[in-house]
Amino acid sequence: MPIKQSRTTWTASRIVGLFDHAILQPTYTDDEIRQQLAALRRFPIASVCVKPYAVVTAVEALVGTEIVVGTVIGFPHGSALPEIKAREAAAAFREGAAEVDMVVNVGKVLSGDWDYVRNDIGAVLEVTRRHNGVIKVIFETDFITADPVKIRLCEICAGLKVDFVKTSTGFGFVKRPDGAYSYTGASEHDVKLMRRQCPPEVGVKPSAAVRTLDRVLTFVELGATRIGTASTAAIYAEALERFGE
């Protein structure tokens, strides 16, 4: 549930305790991943989210901490077949992951093929439940922009009883009028919509372009229960200065 307290009672540890720290850039080498994991050991974050092949590396690197290892499924565009996503999730759990962040099939969502979308999410959900894991469903709001479509996704996720709905991957690059590609990531509008449309037992995770303490606090006040970010160290330092440990 959202933190029901004033900003003056927050602490740096409580704030980063909501974080899923992302290590997902495709160019990261094995050494770079290990270096980032080692640096994270000092932060009381909820989880680290790594590329699927790096699950074992993350589990080994975080031994002795309470940081949970998660990974991504069907990343970043959700286009794999449901049975492939299910197998990907099963492999991740076998290798030590406790959480999976799966991307919906964007094209099927935009086509309004809701039976397919439900079955796609359900395939990964079934595997997740079998392994006592946590599932977060990524809408990719840079591509899925219409509120009625996002509301329908919330209804499907609530009906399936997933653990979290999530805004974005951080890789939803859209071509702009000037020809450049960029993404927006999490927005206040989408967090409010997700929180309003989902029951309390379904968490809300804004992710992508969450880089400052004020951004985190705003999202939490709007109902976010996890935060996806790659800026843990900077936000923790800012929170430590403002609120203390």
N, C-alpha and C positions, 0 to 999 in steps of 0.2 A: 504493500500500500504506500501511497505518497507520504513523505515526511510531513507530519502535521505539527510544525513548530515554526517559530520566527527565525529569521536569519541570524539573530544574535545568539541563538542556542546551538547553532551548527558548529561542527568541528571539521578540521581537514580530514581526519580519519573517517568520520561518518559520511562525508561527501564522496570521497574516492571509494568508499565501500559499496557504492552503487555502480562502479565502473566495470564495463567489459572492455578491456584494453585490446585494440585491434593491431595485429601484426600481419597485414594482408597484402602489402604491395607485392606484385608478381616478381619484381626484380631483386627482392631481398635474398641474399645468399644464406647458406647454412650458418656461417660464422656471424653474420649480421643478426639473424634470428636468435642465436644463442646469446649474443651480447645484449639484445633487448630483453630477453627473458631474464637474464642475470640481473639487469638493472631494475626489473620489476619486483624482485623478491622483497624489497624493503617497503613496498606499498601495500596497504590492506585492501586491495581491490577485490571485487567479486570474482572476476574471471579474466582469462586471456583468451582471445579468439585468434587462432592461427589457421594457416592453410592446411588442408587435409593431410598432406604428407608430413607435416611438421608436428602432428599430435604427439607422437612418441617423444620427439625432442622436447616438447613443452612439458610433458609429464615428468620426464627425467630431470629437466632443469628446475622444476618447481617443487621437487620433493622437500618436505619439511616446512612448507608453507600451507596456508589454507586457500590458496588461489586455485580455483577450478579451471580446468582446461576445456575450451569449447572450440568448435570449428564450423566451417560454412559448408552448405550442401547446395548443389546446383548453382554455384556461384560463378559469375555475378548476375546472370540473366535468367536463370531458372528454366533453361530450355531442355535439360535432359529429361528422358522418359521417367515417369514415376518409379518404375522398378529400378532404374539406375540410381535415382536419388535415394531410394530405400536401401540399396546395397551400399551406397556411399556412407549413409548414416550408420549402418550396421558395422562397417569396417572401422569407422571412427570410434564407436563405442567399444569395440573389441580392443582397440589400441589405447584406450584410456580416457577418451573424451567423456565428459559428463553432460555437455550441452551442445546442441546443434542449432545453427541459424540458417534456415532454408529459405531460398528465394522462390516466390511464386512463379509460375510460368506466365511471364508478362504478356506474351501474345495471346494466350488463352484467356487471360483476364480481360484484355481489351476486346477480345471477340465475344465476351459474355458467355463463354462455355463453362457455366458454373458447375456442372457435374464433373467435368474434367478437373477443374480447379480444386473442388472438394476432394476428389479421389487422389489427386496429386499430393495435397497436404496430408491427407489421411494415410497415405502410404508411408510417409516419413514419421508421422505421429505414431503409427502402430509399432514401428521399430523402436522409437524413442521410449514408449511406454514399456515395451518388453525389456528394455535395459535400464528402467527406472531413471531415465534422463529427463532433460529439460529441452523443450522445443520453442524456438522463436521463429515467427513467420515474417519474412521481409516483404513488404509491399512494393518496394522501389518506387517511391513517390515522385521521383524525377520523370519517370515514364508514365506512371498511373496517376493522373492529375485530377480527374473528375471526382468530386465528392461522392456522388451516388455510387460510383464504382468502389471507392474506398469503404463506404458504408456497407456495401454488399460483402466485401472481403471481411470486414469486422464481424458481420453476422455469421459468416461461414466459420471463421476462427472461433467465435464464441460458442457456436453449436458443436464444434468438434472438441472444445475445451482444451485448446492449446494453452501453453504457459505464458507466452508473450506475443504481442504484435510489435513489429519493428518498422521504422520508416524507410530506411535507405541502406544501400551498400557502400556508398562513396565512390561507386564506379558507374553510376547512371549518367554517363556523359551525353549531353544533348547539344546538337549543332545550333549555334546561335546565328542571328541574322548577319553577323560579321564574318561567319565561317568558322569561328573558334568553337571548340568543344569545352563545355564545363558542366558542373553539376551544382545543385542547390543543397541537397542533403536535407536534414531534419528542419522542419519549420514549426513555429508555434501553432499555426492553424492545424496542421496534421496531428500534432500531439493532443490538442484539445478535442479534435474530432474522434481520434482513436479512444481517448479516455471516456468520452461521452457515449460512444457506441458500444464499448465493451464492458462486460460486468467486472466488478472489483477483482475477481479471482484471475482475470487475464491481465498480465502486466503490460506496460507500454514502454517501449525502448526507442527513444530518438537516437539516431546514429548518423554520422557523417557531418562534417563541418561543425562539430561541437568542440570548440578549442579554448573557451574562456570560462572562468568561474561563473560570471554573471549569466552566461548562456545555460550552464548546468542548473543554476538555481532557478532560473525562469522555467525550465522544462520540468523540474521537480515540483514547483508550485502549480504547474498545469496538470500534474498527475503522472509524470514519468516515474517508473519504478526501477529501471536500469538505464544506464547511459553508455552508449557506444562512442569511444573516443580513442585517438592515438596520442592525446596530449596530456596524459596522466601526470607526468612530472611537473609540467608548467602549471597545471591547474592546482595540483597539490601544493606547490610552493606559494601560489597566490592565496589559497585557502588558509595555509598555515600562517601567513602574514596577517590575514584579516581576522581569522577566527581562533587560531591556535590549534594545537594538536587534537 
